[in-house]
Amino acid sequence: MSRKPVHLAVYDTYADWETGHATAYLARAGYEVRTVGPTREPVVSIGGLRVQPDLALDDVDPDGSALLILPGADLWDVSDDLAPFARRARAFLDAGVPVAAICGATAGLAREGLLDDREHTSAVSFYLAATGYGGGERYVDTDAVTDRGLVTAGPTEPVAFAREVLRLLGVYEGEVLDAWYRLFHDSDPEAYAVLEKAETGR
C-alpha cells in the first residue's frame, strides 16, 4: 500500500532524542520519513548530529504528507527563527493533516494560537503560560495528549509521544499498542511476547 511520507522538521539545536522512537517505528511500518529544514542547508542537533534536510519548509505541502513532526529545540525559546514551522503546522491542521509536537515545539504552537482550543500538554503548565497563550484551561497534566489531529508531549516523554503518533496513524492499536508502550517505557518483558505474536502471527 502506498502511503504519503511523514515529514520530520529539523533545525539547529533540535532535540535529536525526542522523535527517534516515533520515526523508527513509522519507518518500520512502511512510512518514508523525510527531513524538512528551514532551507536545504545542513543543520546541527543539540547532540551534534549534522543533518542535510531532504526538503526546505517552503517545499512541504500538507496534501503530500501523512504527518508533520516538530521536535523541541533551544531555538524555540530564544528567538522567532522557528515561527515559520508553527505557521506551517497551522496549515497542516487546517488541511486535516496531523501534527505532532514535543518539548519546545509545544511553546511554538502555543504562540501561534494552536493550543488555545485543543487539549494539550508540555513540560509543565507554567512553561506554556509564559508564552501568553490563551489555552491554559485546556492544559492536561499527563504524558502525552492527542486532540483533533494534534499530538503534544513534554521533553521527558518521547515514548508516550511515539505511542500517540503510532496510534494516530494506525500503526498499532489496542493491546499491541499497549504492549509496545510497556516494552519501551517500562521494560516489561511480557510485552515483547505480545509484540512478537502480533508481528509474526504466531
Secondary structure, DSSP 8 states (H G I E B T S, - for coil): -----EEEE--TTB-TTSSHHHHHHHHHTT--EEEEESSSS-EE-TT--EE--SEEGGG--GGG-SEEEE--BTHHHH-STTHHHHHHHHHHHHTT--EEEETHHHHHHHHTTTTTTS-B--S-HHHHHTTT-S-GGGB--SSEEEETTEEEE-TT-HHHHHHHHHHHTTSS-HHHHHHHHHHHHH--HHHHHHHHHHHH--
